[in-house]
Amino acid sequence: MRNSLFAIVFLLIMSVSGCETSLSDEPLVKIEIPVTPATDETQTDSGFNLLVVADGEVLLKRNGWSEYHPTAFGAELHRGDQIKPRDGVKAVILCDSLTTWIVPAGVPSGLSNGCPQAPEPSLKRGESLIGNTRGGNAPLIPYIISPRKTHLLNALPMLRWNEVPGASSYTVQVRGGNLQWETEVTGTEMVYSGEPPLKAGEIYLLIVVADDGSSSSDEGTVGLGFMLLNKDEITSFRAASEKLETLNLNGEAEDFALAQLYAGQDLITEAIKILEALAEDDCQETAVYRVLGDLYQNIGLSLLAEEHYLTAIQLTKTSEDIEGLSVAQEGLGEVYMALGNKDEAIKWLSQAQEGYQILGDTQRVNQVAELLEEIDK
């Protein structure tokens, strides 16, 4: 949940399918490399790789952990980690080079065996745009829901905002560059008309004013703009999309991977759309809700983040995925910090810290300790 500068890179687009983790009948792209223990790895780049199929118990030992612990679908994996599917269990990793690796079952494997470091990885850790955002939580103003702190693929984006109790109409404005566009509507969403057209590379801002005088600007948050990608980035996107299609992932595995690819390039609106569709299909994979929580928190919509983190925590409690539970608890603790709820923040961050202590993850224990110290200031 750390923020980065507004960078422009582009990847892929795909429609959302149902929530299933099975593979298609066509073979995956499999990397055949001899297995060696992870302790022999010398890679300095940790990378960003995803466990996209786990048909049974898969054990993980991260660099620095003293022993193996169960992991689950959607786990982020890095070079230096050691993974061990139980005998007969199928585990597939989507590498940051957009290749897949079927992990040998019953033996420990170092991640760089199947996911060697790529010169220019396509899959990257998602980061939000333009500074820290802690708004979008005042129910009496029409705060922006989308597009908000995002890059866009579509020049005709859906514009959405919070419904203000008692308001009957809204003045909707898009500002940026030489563009000054305004219209009045009665609902809380609309598609941008396209006239005047949005230009690639320009930063635009959506502003909504309710007929009671409240405005999205009352949120007092900066850096909520959006930007349309250019033709060169579209070309890069199509190449990456075609490469992903050759992997023959289907169902929830493909959709989750697509969302992570979007998020890694700050295509936040598209990433959220994919994951929300999975959630609406009652997907039971905790990673879907955990990542939704991350994305909403990154763009400053803490109330929506809270909802999804709570779902992730509820689902994770039925598994042995201590890390997945702890990550969701930490995210929820940060949400309550943003909302100013000190007691709840301390409660959830403390639980996350206990989970990291069980794992022996000193770095994350210290990370949460810093957050707890910040609350006490």
LINTAKA-V159252 format. One line per field, one symbol per residue. ss: DSSP state (H for helix, E for strand, L for the rest). psi: psi as a letter, one per 20 degrees, with the letter a starting at -180 (. if undefined). burial: # if it has 16 or more other ideal C-beta (glycine too) atoms within 10 Angstrom, else .. A space follows every 10 residues. Layout:
ss = ???
psi = ???
burial = ???
This chain:
ss = LLEELLLLLL LLLLLLLLLL LLELLLLLLE LLLLLLLHHH LLLLLLLLEE EEEEELLEEE ELLLLLLLEE ELLLLEELLL LEEEELLLLE EEEELLLLLE EELLELLLEE HHHHLLLLLL LLLLLLLEEL LLLLLLLLLL LLLEEELLLE EELLLLLEEE ELLLLLLLLE EEEEEELLEE EEEEELLLEE ELLLLLLLLL LLEEEEEEEE LLLLEHHHHL LLLLLEEELL HHHHHHHHHH HHHHHLLLEL HHHHHHHHHH HHHHLLLHHH HHHHHHHHHH LLLLLHHHHH HHHHHHHHLL LHHHHHHHHH HHHHHHLLLL LHHHHHHHHH HHHHHHHHHL LHHHHHHHHH HHHHHHHHHL LHHHHHHHHH HHHHHHL
psi = kqqrrnqorq erqqqparnq jrqrhqqqop pnpqpqqhii qjphphrnqp oipnmappqp orohqirqqq arpippqqph qpqnqrpipp pppoqijlrq poppqiqppq higimqpqgn qhprppqrqm rppkbkjoij qmqpgqpolq qqhpimqppq rppppiqirp ppqpqpcjpn qqrpriajqq pphioqqqpp iqpqpppppr ijiqqhhihk prkjrqppqr hhhgghghgh ghghhiikqr bhgggggggh gghijkmggg gggghhgghh jkpjohhghg hgggghhhjk mhhhggghgh gggghhijaj ngggghghhg ghhhghghij ngghggghhh gghgghhhik nhghghghhh ghhhhi.
burial = #.#..#...# ####.##.#. #.#....#.. #......#.. #.#..##### ####..#### ##..#...## ########## #####...#. ########## #####..### ######.... ####.##### ..######.. ########## ###...#.## ##.#..#..# .###.#.... #......#.. .#.....#.# ...####### ...######. #.#######. ..#..##..# #..#..#.## ########## ########## ##.######. #.#.###### ########## ########## ###.##.... ########## #########. #..###.##. ###.##..#. #..##..#.. ##.....
